[in-house]
Amino acid sequence: MKTGNFYGIGLGPGDPELLTLKALRTIQRADCIFIPRSDTKEDSLALEIVTGYIQGKTVREQIYPMTKDKSVLNAAWVRAAKEIHTEVAAGHEVVYLTLGDPMTFSTYIYLLRHLGELLPSDTIHTIPGITSYNAAASAANYPLLTGDEKMAVIPVPANTENLRPILEMFDTVVMMKVAKKLDEIIQLLEEMNLLENALFASYIGQKNAYLTADILPLKGTGKGYMSVLIVRRGRKEDSLQK
Ligand SMILES: C[S@@+](CC[C@H](N)C(=O)[O-])C[C@H]1O[C@@H](n2cnc3c(N)ncnc32)[C@H](O)[C@@H]1O
């Protein structure tokens, strides 16, 4: 029997209009759709994004534990990879949906490692998605890079003082996984006189999306969850180009 194919698909940050045509067409052609969901969440945003396009298709949720225990996580990825392998080996076109871009800070990468041991490489395909920070920058008409500028994309470090040299070295710094560190970052930006250069964006592409360049009032609001902070040193020159 002919082997099927596996497609890891990036859905973008939440707005179904930010799906690529390639993602959409691949989802519409699929025999079986795998959707990851954490064991602490009732709803799957990935499912919501594609809900208009998957009527009549087999949808299988894979539950992933919200834990940092590597052996528990590894067992979940091995299980997920085996389930996917069974479908592909049966000749099916299988898709696996991920938020944002699959290759950017995504647990999809761990799944991919396990799938690589089970499936021939020419049956494994990844379709890129728009990252949260790309969507945020465009939504705010906030340039990321021009000319020979350099950009760093980083998860916020446990010690936010470690951000200082990164903010000094790069023209643009995209901070992801902001969460509880928002107040400390604001403090640092204030000290470095960079508050006016920043863009804050949370839940981009979703119903409760929030975008602001007025950073100081965010202090103490606890709004850091599902957010990115972008700081661009040349921001003031961008603003002059009216
Ligand atoms: C595990 S990473 C996933 C990144 C994702 N693969 C991407 O391409 O954007 C999770 C982090 O991405 C950022 N993020 C994901 N979705 C977001 C959204 N809709 N709005 C703002 N930030 C988001 C937040 O910093 C969050 O802590």
The ligand as an SDF file (V2000), in Angstrom:
LIG
                    3D

 27 29  0  0  0  0  0  0  0  0999 V2000
    5.4500   28.6620   22.7950 C   0  0  0  0  0  0  0  0  0  0  0  0
    5.6140   30.2250   22.0580 S   0  0  0  0  0  0  0  0  0  0  0  0
    4.8340   29.9400   20.5220 C   0  0  0  0  0  0  0  0  0  0  0  0
    5.2590   30.8750   19.4410 C   0  0  0  0  0  0  0  0  0  0  0  0
    4.5290   30.6280   18.1330 C   0  0  0  0  0  0  0  0  0  0  0  0
    4.9710   29.3730   17.5430 N   0  0  0  0  0  0  0  0  0  0  0  0
    4.7120   31.7590   17.1160 C   0  0  0  0  0  0  0  0  0  0  0  0
    5.0880   31.4880   15.9840 O   0  0  0  0  0  0  0  0  0  0  0  0
    4.4420   32.9150   17.4720 O   0  0  0  0  0  0  0  0  0  0  0  0
    4.4220   31.0980   22.9780 C   0  0  0  0  0  0  0  0  0  0  0  0
    4.7230   32.5730   23.0420 C   0  0  0  0  0  0  0  0  0  0  0  0
    4.4580   33.1670   21.7750 O   0  0  0  0  0  0  0  0  0  0  0  0
    3.8670   34.4380   21.9460 C   0  0  0  0  0  0  0  0  0  0  0  0
    2.5150   34.3900   21.3620 N   0  0  0  0  0  0  0  0  0  0  0  0
    1.9200   33.3110   20.8150 C   0  0  0  0  0  0  0  0  0  0  0  0
    0.7080   33.6490   20.3060 N   0  0  0  0  0  0  0  0  0  0  0  0
    0.5400   34.9620   20.5520 C   0  0  0  0  0  0  0  0  0  0  0  0
   -0.4840   35.9070   20.2500 C   0  0  0  0  0  0  0  0  0  0  0  0
   -1.5840   35.5210   19.6010 N   0  0  0  0  0  0  0  0  0  0  0  0
   -0.3180   37.2030   20.6250 N   0  0  0  0  0  0  0  0  0  0  0  0
    0.8140   37.5930   21.2640 C   0  0  0  0  0  0  0  0  0  0  0  0
    1.8170   36.7410   21.5780 N   0  0  0  0  0  0  0  0  0  0  0  0
    1.6820   35.4510   21.2280 C   0  0  0  0  0  0  0  0  0  0  0  0
    3.8490   34.7380   23.4480 C   0  0  0  0  0  0  0  0  0  0  0  0
    5.0580   35.3880   23.7560 O   0  0  0  0  0  0  0  0  0  0  0  0
    3.8310   33.3390   24.0210 C   0  0  0  0  0  0  0  0  0  0  0  0
    4.3690   33.3220   25.3360 O   0  0  0  0  0  0  0  0  0  0  0  0
  1  2  1  0
  2  3  1  0
  2 10  1  0
  3  4  1  0
  4  5  1  0
  5  6  1  0
  5  7  1  0
  7  8  2  0
  7  9  1  0
 10 11  1  0
 11 12  1  0
 11 26  1  0
 12 13  1  0
 13 14  1  0
 13 24  1  0
 14 15  1  0
 14 23  1  0
 15 16  2  0
 16 17  1  0
 17 18  1  0
 17 23  2  0
 18 19  1  0
 18 20  2  0
 20 21  1  0
 21 22  2  0
 22 23  1  0
 24 25  1  0
 24 26  1  0
 26 27  1  0
M  CHG  2   2   1   9  -1
M  END
$$$$
